[in-house]
Amino acid sequence: MSTLYFISCRWKYSLTLRLLILLLLVNTIASACTSDSSTEEQGPLEHETSIATDTTSARKNEIPSTVSLLGNPFVASRSKGNFLSSYYDRINSDFTIDADPIENIHNSSVTDTLYTIRFGSSMLEFYAPSQTGDLFLQVADIRSSNMTLRNNMRVGMSQGELMSKLKSFGKDIRVTQSPNQVVASNYDGAPISLHFYLKNGKVSRILYEGYVD
């Protein structure tokens, strides 16, 4: 009788131990599956947040593809404005071009280029930093109708037509006029101006004074 009782107790103890081990194993597997599921659910969300942040940052740093009238009175496209050919195409007469080396104002060890286009008594002057590939219009002195500005503004047009065309650029520029000239300038910012000199009520000369830092 005692022997049977001992065997019965031993069997019950073994069964209980097995059940405890089984419960512990099930709990461990369940915890691991929950952890993996949580990681998989968070991963794509974190990735999407990162993409959204990068996209927002890129949009903030995006450079406009066009420039204002005072930014470039001849070419509206920022990319086309970096090519001399864009200006050649607007000149309706023979012209010459000179390229002169010039010391960079910020770094004396760097040599940039100054381009000058001449046609008749008119001229355009560009500053080209060697390290950026940009082309900045510094001065334009137009004394004939052989070259037109944006919106077909040109030497020979009437003062009334000029004012109408300048108004089409909106309120981004300040326009003042007198019997002798019309001046378009910035409200704030860089000291850039576009002068239209008048003679007998018509434009006789156009002078652009840009700004290059």
C-alpha positions in Angstrom: 0.0 0.0 0.0 2.8 2.5 0.9 4.6 1.6 -2.2 1.6 2.4 -4.4 1.0 5.6 -2.5 4.7 6.6 -3.1 4.4 5.9 -6.9 1.1 7.8 -7.1 2.6 10.9 -5.4 5.7 10.7 -7.6 3.6 10.5 -10.7 1.4 13.5 -9.6 4.6 15.5 -8.8 6.1 14.7 -12.2 2.8 15.7 -14.0 2.7 19.0 -12.1 6.3 19.8 -13.0 5.7 19.0 -16.6 2.6 21.3 -16.7 4.6 24.1 -15.1 7.4 23.7 -17.7 4.8 23.7 -20.5 3.1 26.9 -19.2 6.5 28.6 -18.9 7.5 27.6 -22.5 4.1 28.8 -23.9 4.5 32.1 -22.0 8.0 32.6 -23.4 6.9 32.0 -27.0 3.9 34.3 -26.6 6.1 37.1 -25.3 8.6 36.7 -28.1 5.8 36.8 -30.8 4.3 40.0 -29.2 7.8 41.7 -29.2 8.4 40.8 -32.9 4.9 42.0 -33.9 5.4 45.3 -32.1 8.8 45.8 -33.8 7.3 45.0 -37.3 4.4 47.4 -36.7 6.7 50.3 -35.5 9.3 49.8 -38.3 7.3 51.0 -41.3 5.8 53.9 -39.3 9.2 55.1 -38.3 10.4 54.8 -41.9 7.4 56.7 -43.2 7.9 59.5 -40.6 11.6 59.7 -41.7 10.5 60.0 -45.4 7.9 62.7 -44.6 10.5 64.7 -42.7 13.1 64.4 -45.5 10.4 65.5 -48.0 9.4 68.5 -46.0 13.0 69.5 -45.6 13.7 69.2 -49.3 10.6 71.3 -50.1 11.9 74.0 -47.7 15.3 74.0 -49.4 13.9 73.9 -52.9 15.1 76.8 -55.1 12.5 78.4 -57.4 12.9 77.7 -61.1 12.2 81.3 -62.1 13.6 84.6 -61.1 12.0 88.0 -60.7 12.3 90.8 -63.2 15.0 92.5 -61.2 16.7 89.2 -60.6 17.2 88.9 -64.4 15.3 91.3 -66.8 16.1 89.2 -69.9 15.7 85.5 -68.9 13.0 84.3 -66.5 14.3 80.7 -66.2 17.0 80.4 -63.5 18.7 77.5 -65.3 18.7 79.2 -68.7 20.1 82.3 -67.2 23.3 80.5 -66.5 24.1 80.1 -70.2 25.5 82.9 -72.4 23.6 81.4 -75.4 20.3 82.5 -73.7 21.4 86.1 -74.2 22.9 85.6 -77.7 19.5 84.5 -78.9 17.9 87.8 -77.8 20.4 90.0 -79.8 19.3 90.9 -83.3 22.7 92.2 -84.5 26.4 91.2 -84.7 28.1 91.1 -81.3 31.4 90.3 -79.7 32.3 88.7 -76.4 35.3 89.1 -74.1 36.3 86.9 -71.2 38.6 88.4 -68.6 40.0 86.7 -65.5 39.1 88.4 -62.2 40.2 87.7 -58.7 37.4 86.3 -56.4 36.5 89.0 -53.9 36.3 86.5 -51.0 39.3 84.3 -51.9 42.3 85.8 -53.6 43.6 82.4 -54.6 40.5 81.8 -56.8 40.2 83.2 -60.3 36.7 83.9 -61.7 35.7 85.2 -65.1 34.1 88.4 -66.2 32.2 88.1 -69.6 31.3 91.2 -71.6 29.0 91.1 -74.6 29.0 94.2 -76.9 26.8 95.0 -79.8 26.8 98.5 -81.2 26.8 101.0 -78.3 25.1 98.4 -76.0 26.7 96.0 -73.6 26.0 93.3 -71.0 28.5 92.3 -68.2 28.4 88.9 -66.4 30.3 87.6 -63.4 31.0 83.9 -63.4 32.4 82.3 -60.2 34.6 79.4 -61.2 33.6 77.2 -58.3 29.8 77.3 -58.7 29.0 77.4 -62.5 26.6 80.3 -62.0 26.4 83.3 -64.3 25.3 86.6 -62.8 24.2 89.6 -64.8 25.9 92.6 -63.2 25.3 95.4 -65.7 23.2 95.8 -68.9 23.3 99.0 -70.9 20.8 98.8 -73.9 20.8 101.7 -76.3 18.9 100.2 -79.3 16.0 98.0 -80.1 18.4 95.2 -81.1 17.8 93.4 -77.8 14.5 93.1 -75.9 13.8 92.4 -72.3 11.2 90.1 -70.8 7.6 90.9 -71.8 9.0 92.5 -74.9 10.1 95.7 -73.2 12.5 97.5 -75.4 14.1 100.8 -76.5 11.6 102.8 -78.6 8.4 101.8 -76.7 6.2 104.5 -75.3 6.1 105.4 -71.6 2.5 104.3 -71.4 3.2 100.9 -72.9 6.2 100.5 -70.6 4.1 101.3 -67.5 1.5 98.8 -68.5 4.1 96.0 -69.0 5.8 96.8 -65.6 2.4 96.5 -63.9 2.0 93.0 -65.3 4.8 91.9 -62.9 2.7 92.6 -59.9 3.6 94.3 -56.7 7.0 92.6 -56.4 8.7 95.8 -57.7 8.5 99.4 -56.9 8.0 101.7 -59.9 8.6 105.4 -59.9 8.4 107.7 -62.8 9.3 111.2 -63.9 9.3 113.1 -67.2 12.9 111.8 -67.9 12.9 108.2 -66.6 11.0 105.3 -65.1 12.8 103.3 -62.4 11.9 99.8 -61.2 13.6 98.8 -57.9 13.2 96.5 -54.9 11.1 97.4 -51.9 13.7 95.6 -49.7 16.8 93.5 -50.2 19.7 93.9 -52.6 20.2 97.3 -54.2 19.1 96.3 -57.7 17.5 98.8 -60.2 16.3 98.9 -63.7 16.2 102.4 -65.4 14.3 103.3 -68.5 15.4 106.7 -69.8 12.9 108.6 -71.7 13.1 111.0 -74.7 10.0 112.6 -76.3 7.8 110.1 -74.3 9.6 107.0 -75.5 12.3 104.8 -74.0 15.7 105.8 -75.4 18.0 103.7 -73.1 17.7 100.9 -70.6 20.2 100.5 -67.8 20.2 97.5 -65.4 22.4 97.6 -62.3 22.5 94.2 -60.6 24.1 93.1 -57.4 26.6 90.3 -56.9 27.9 89.5 -53.4 
